[in-house]
């Protein structure tokens, strides 16, 4: 591994273990100055940054580099330097084989890497359960639903990228995968790549650490349809944002379709680079709102038919009134009642349902934002003590 690749692997590990604020503040602008014979020079942008790393992260950085390289580190110093001598993402090169370090078979490396990637992102990884036929369209998701259907008939031309945002459990993943399933039904030769943002990040880290950046990009950049779920998790991850930016540009220039979901609109994603923000906003942005009462009832009735669960209307009314913000919780409540129905061989009545799903009642009220909760959240975000 080159010094640059070593430090990229270090940063990738740190992104997973540190808070976004901590990583951005202390590590985003660092790079490796030199690495040879167990001696490391880490370049930092300021004296304050240098002192902080020496005091708080010195030993952990040494252990991390030793873990990545497999070699002992005899010394590590910090040098104030703001000019990065190389780009963040290297141009993939083929390692030179030596007698001491023979080059592994390219086919073997590629197979190992692709196996790791394919476990989370591949053409055939979509869940066929997600389709448009079983998606209940309510007023809160009409626009997103219509946009997704438009994409299936004009891939890469209509709404590219398509950015769908909304709260958890409202059907974003359902819509995302429904598009992928339709495209594969239309043409089985199309390559549909689905990944959560977390999986994209993990795949990138694996690629950097194994020296397989080229294979990583080959997999993601050859997609006809790229589906990325929960993109908000890319916030604050500088190296991953760089990788996704390059992937986005390459696909968009080829008129390949990109679809993204998030729990918030692009402008509300903290620590998101402006160049990514502008690209997310260049296509179409559609929100998915919590379903109204009529939509919740339609969802419950449809799910009851699917599960062969004969619940009374008053029971469905109670559940629909109790669970207002999350479709996934609606289905979870029905699953619990279905289990009771199978075990007890009886249909739950209203009194019993109130007991069984009491923990979900009034879920619409949400969390109360007290001053104590806000202070605690800020302290956790910035990795500082509440006393500070």
N, C-alpha and C positions, 0 to 999 in steps of 0.2 A: 504494500500500500504506500502511496505517496503521502508526504506530510499533510497535503490538502485533504486527501481522502480520510486520513486518520482523524483530523479535526472535525470533518463533516460527520463522521461516525460518533465522535464525542458529543457534538451539538445535538445530533439526533437522539442520543440517549438522554441528554439533559432535558430536551423538550418534553419527554415522557415523564420525567421524575420531578420537574419543577413547575411551579405555577407560571402562567403566561407572563404575568408582570415581572416575576423574578428573572425569567429567561431573557425577556426583552431588555430589561434594565442592565443586566450584568454580562450577558453572553452574546447578544445579537451582533455586536460590532467587533467581536474578537476574532482572531485568526491565528494560525500557527506560523511563527516566523521561521523556525528551523527545527528539525528533528534528526539527530544522528548520534549513534552509539550511546543511547540511553540519556542523552541530554536534549532537553526541550526548551524552546523559547516561545512563549505565548505573547502575542501582541494585543494590547488593549488600548482603548481610545483616550484614557485619562488617568491621572494619578489616583483619583478617588477609586476608579474601577480597579486599578492595580492593587491598592491597599485592601479593598474589599475581598478580592479573590484570594489574596495571600492569607487573609485572616479567616475566611469562611469556607473556602472551597479547595484549598491547596491539596490536601491529602486525598480528597475524593476525586479530584482531577487526575492525580497521579495513578490512583487505583484504576480509574476508568481507562486511561491510556494503556496501562499494563494489561488490562483485560482485553482490550481491542487488538493490541499488537502481539501480545504474548511475550513481550520482552520487558525486563526490569528497567525502571526509570531511576537513574542515579541523581539527576538534578533537573529542576524545572524553575525557570525564572520568567518574570513578566517584564515586558518592554513596552513603553508607550509609543505607539505607532498607529496612525490613522489611515494610511494608504494600504489597501489590500493588494498584494502583488498578483492575485489570480482571481478569476471569477468563482462564484459560489459553486456552480455546477460544472464539473470538468467535462471536457470532450472525452468520450470513452476511448480507451486505448487498450491494446492487447499487451499483457505483461510479457516481459522478456524472460524466456526460460534459461535457467542456469543449471549447472551440474548439481549444485546444492539445493536449488529450488526449481525443479522441473515443472513445466507448464502442465496443468491438468487438462484433460481432454475437454475441448470446447463443448462437445455434445453433452458430456456428463454434467458440466456446470450448468448449461442451459436447461437440461431436464430437471435438475434439482431446484433451480430458481423458479422455473415455470410451474413445477409442482406446488411450491410454496404459494405462488401467486394465485394459481388456479383454484386453490382451496377457498379463496374469498372473492376473486374476480374472474369470471370467464363467461363465455357466450352461453353456456348451458346452466349457469348458476341461478337463474331466475326461478322464483316460486310460481308454478302454474296456477296456484290458488288465487293469485292476484290478477284479476281481469276486469274489464269494463262492465261485463254483464252483472257481476255481483257487487258493483260499487253503487251505493245509493247516493244520488245527486240531490243535494239540498241547495238552498239559496246561498249558503256560505261557501260553496265550492263550485258553483256553476262556471265561473270564469276559468278556474284551473282545469276543470274537467274538459271544457271546450277546447282550451289551448292544447291539452294533451292529445285529444283526438285529432286536432289539426296537424300536430307533429307526425302522427302515424301516416298521414296521407301526403305530407310534404317534408320528408325527413331532410334536415339540414337547411331547409329553406324557410320554413315557418317558425318564427319565434326561436331564434338561435343566438344565445342560450335561452332556455326556459327556466326561470328561477321561481320555485314554489316555496312559500313559507307559511308557517302556522304552528300552533302549539302541538305538543306531543299527543299522539293517538287520534289524529284527525283525518288520516288517510293519505298523507303525502307519499309514504312508501308504497302504498297500494297503487296510486296513480303512476308513480315512477315505474314500477315493475309491470304494470298493465301495458304501458307503452312498449316496454321491451318485449313482452310476450307477443303483442300484436305484430311487431316488426319481424320477429322470428317466424311467426305463422305465415307472414307474407313472403318472406325469403329466408330460408334456412341458411343461406350462405352469408348473410349479414352477420357481422361480429358485434354483439352487444356486450359491453363491459359494465357490470354493476359492482359498486363498492361503497361501503360507508367511508366517510372521511377518515375515520380511525384506521380502517384497513388500508386505505391509500397511504396513510402516514407510515404504518408498519411495513408495508411492502417497500416503500421508499427507503426506510432505514435498513431493511434487509439487503436491498440492492446496493446501498452505499457500503455497508460493512462487508459484503461478499464481492465487491468490485464488479457488480453486474448491472450498472446503471443503464447500459445500452439495452439489455434484455427487458429491464423495467419499462423504459420508454417504448420499446418495440411492442410490448403488450398493450399499454394504454394508448399509444398513438396510432395503432392500427384499428382502432374501434370505429365502426360506422355510427354507433350510438354509445355515448359515455354517460352513465347514470351515477351521480355522486350523491349519497344521502348524508344529511347532517353536516353540511359544509362549515357550519359555525365552529366546529372543532379544529379548523385550520388556523383560527385566530391565534396570533402570537408565535406561530411556528414558522420562523423565517425561512428555514431551509425547505420545508414542505411547501410553503407558499411559492417559493421559487420554482420548485419542481412542477407544481400544479399550473403555474403561470405559463411555463414553457409548453406543457402538455395542452393547455387550453388554446394557446396561440396556434400550435401546429395543427390541431384538429379543426379549428375555426377557419383557418386559411384553406383547408381542403374541403370546406363545406360539410364537415361531419357534424352530426347533431350532438349537442351537449345539454343535459338536463341536470338541475341541481335542486336539492331541497335544503331547507334550514328552518330553525325554530323562530327566526326573526328576519326582517328585511335586510338587504345588504348593508345599508347605512347604519344599522344598529349592531352590526358585528364588530365588536371592539378589537383593536390591534390587527385590523385587516388592511393590507397595503392598498394604497389608492389605485394602483394599476389593476389590481384584481377587482376592486370595487367598481371601477369604470367598466370593466368587461362584464361583470354580473349585471350591470344596469343597461348594457347596450342591446339586450334582447327584450324579452317580455318578463315582467314580474307579476305573479298572481298569488293572492293569499288564499288560505283555507281557514275559514272561521268556524268556531264551534257550531254544531248543528242546532237548529231550532227544534221546538217540541215535536212538530210534525215529522221532521226528518228523523229524530231520535225514535219516534214510534215506528216509522217505516223500517228503520234498521233493526229494531227489536223484532218486529213481525217477520222480517226476512230471515233473520238468524234463527228464530224459533222454528220456522219451517225447515231450515237446513238441518237443525239439530233434532227435529221431530219432538219438540218440547211444547206441549199444549197448555200454555199459561193463559189465565183469564185476563180480560182487558184491564181490570182494575189493578192487577199485578204489573202489567206493562206500563200503565199510567204511573204507578208508584216509582218504578225503576227509571222511567224517562224523566220524571220530576226530580229524582234524587241525584242522577248523574247527568250533568249538563255540559261538561266541557271536554269529554274524552270518549271517543267511540270505542277505544280499546277497553275502557272500564265497563262500558255497556256489555261488550262481549264477555268480559271476565265475570260479570255478575250472572250472565246466562250460563256460563260454563259451570259455575258453582251450583246453580239450581239444577242443571242437567245431571251433575254428579249425584246430587241428593235424590233426584227422580229415579236414577238407575239403581241406587243402593237401597232406597226405601220402597221402591215400586209404587210411589204415590206422587201426585202432582202437588207441588207446594202451593198453599193458599196465601192470601195476603198477610195474615198474621205471622206465618212462618217466614215468608219472604222478608218482612221487616226485620226479623231477627237475623236471618242468614246474611243479608247485605247491609246491615246497620252501619258497618264501617265505611260504606260508600255514600251514605245519606248526607245531603248538604255539601257534596264535594264541590259545588259551584262557588262556595264561599271563598275558597283559596286561602293562601297564607296571609296572616296579619303582619304587616310591616311595622314592627315596633322599633324604637330607637336602638334597643339592645341588639335586635336581630341585624339591623343595618350596620352597626359598629362591628359586630362579629363577622359579617360577610366581607366588609372592607378589609379587616385585619387578615382574614384568611386569603383574600385575593392578592394582597401585597406581601404576604408572608411576614407580617410584623406582629408584635404582641399587642393585645388590646390596651395595655397600659401606655404604649407609645402613641 
